Amino acid sequence: MGQHSERLREQLAPDGTVLLTVECQEGVVGPASALPELGAVARESGALRRVARLVGAAHEAGVQVLHAVAERRPDGRGANRNARLFRAAARLPVQQHSGSPAVRIAEPIEVAEQDLVVRRLHGLSPIAGTDVDALLRNLGCRTLVVTGVSANVAVPNAVFDAVNLGYTVVVPGDAIAGVPADYTPAMIRNTLALVATVTSTDEVLACWKAARQVSRA
């Protein structure tokens, strides 16, 4: 095993790792997405399918899974209005209303009983201003694996917030998506690679498979 692979394997030890899915909800990445271009890229690129593979492997390896969902009350109370993105989202035909099908975790991702779901009514980040940091610390998390959408806003927010809070971050670059499609690899190369370990879904799966084999030996 090469030096990079060995370091990654150490980072991804199941007892200190949490897998975070970001906004992998029907109203964002599903067929009836409020953001059709983003939803299409997430599905057609295979990113959503890879997130599902990672979630399934995490369940098998004993890695905690945490799903971060963005939603809003039907009356909009507490939601941000201080950026063009928020004002545009409020006018979209599909709304991420609490309790609606739009905020369900999208297929083919399977949510297990032991998974945690954190829902936020405000802001851009799955971590800042939510319960995520406290939950991660109580879980003994040292490494956060970040997946989902979008590479434009929420994913880099999550990565920077996690790094600022002291977590090691691993990003399977083929399990995130943004628009346009060619923006994602450029953002990963020029931004996320500076602060996170960038890898692939297959490499993460291989590390967790090896960890399962060791635990059974």
C-alpha positions, 0 to 999 in steps of 0.5 A: 500500500502506497504512502497516500493510501496508508495515510488515507486508511488511517484518516478513514478509520471507522471509529473516528469517521463520519460520512456527511451527505449535503443536501442530497434531498429530493427537492435538490437532486431528485427528478423534481428538483427546484434546481433542474440543472444541478439535479441533472448533473448530480444524477447524470455524473454518477455523483448521487449514485456514488453517494449512495454507495458510500452510505451503504459501505459506511453502514457495513463498516460501522461508520456513522452517517449524517444527512444534512438537509436544507429546508424552510417553513412554509411561512419563511420564518427564520429564513435568510433574505440577505443574499440573491440566492435566498431571494431566488430560492423563495420564488422557485416552483419547488420549495424545500418545505419542512415535512414535504417530499422535497426534503426527503433523502433522495433515492438511491440513498438508503437511510438507516435507523442509526443515521442522523438527520440534521435539518437547518432553516437558515444559512448556507452551511450544513455545519455553522449554526446547526447541531452538526459540530456538537454531534460530531464531537459527541460521536468522537469524530476526527475525520469528516467525509463530505459528499453531496451538493453543491460544489458551488456553495454548500459543499465548500462551506461544509469543508471550510467550517469543518477544517476551521473546527479542527476536523480532518476533511476527506472529499471524494471528488466524484461524489460531489456535484455543482454547476456547470459540470466543469466547475466542480473539478476546477473548484476541487483542484484550486480550492478544496485540495488546499484544505482537504484530502481529495480522493475518490469513492473507490478509494474510500470504499477500499479503505473501509473494506480493508478495515472490515477485513481487519476487524474480522481477522 
